[in-house]
Amino acid sequence: MKRLAVLITAAALAFPAPALPAGAALPVPPQQMFEAMQLYIEQGDFDKAGRILEKMVPLLDELKTAYGTDLYGETRLALKKNDAWEAQSAVLKVVYFHMKSELSRAIVQSGRSAAVAVRVAYLDYLFLAPRVSRKNSGLAGEAERRFKAVYELVSSGRAGPEREKETWAHVREIERICLLALETG
């Protein structure tokens, strides 16, 4: 967990937080909020995790608009149950949808902003990776390989439908693999 904190802090300093609608800025990058929530949940401090959730409302609203899922409501309910596994799973679901959003953003953007979006998505993936590895370590390696391929594709400067088609194929596979982290059991 300490190594993850160092990676997240380094990435937060190196890359700007994703753009949210005007007036909807988060106080810190989402990954710092995800990590703090996970830490508070591990410590059994569901109230502090809930306070962080409140600060994430602009991001959660954006994800609800994009994907039609009430991540705020699901996470709030999980926190109220004081069940660490359920609460962490709810936070990981937020992480998953944020990763999905960043990967989609990377495909439609170009240049540095696309590369940054892939890196931000990869930071999200690092939260999901331990659960993916527990389910299937081979798939965790496959997700890493596909992230690298997406990064290379969006950074290559190549444009056109072929690049977009190839990138989407990798993104869909990353999303499929990462859904393992959200499965119960």
Secondary structure, 3 states (H helix, E strand, C coil): CHHHHHHHHHHHHHCCCCCCCCCCCCCCCHHHHHHHHHHHHHCCCHHHHHHHHHHCHHHHHHHHHHHCCCHHHHHHHHHHCCCHHHHHHHHHHHHHHHHHHHHHHHHHCCHHHHHHHHHHHHHHHHHHHHHHHHHCHHHHHHHHHHHHHHHHHHHCCCCCHHHHHHHHHHHHHHHHHHHHHHCCC
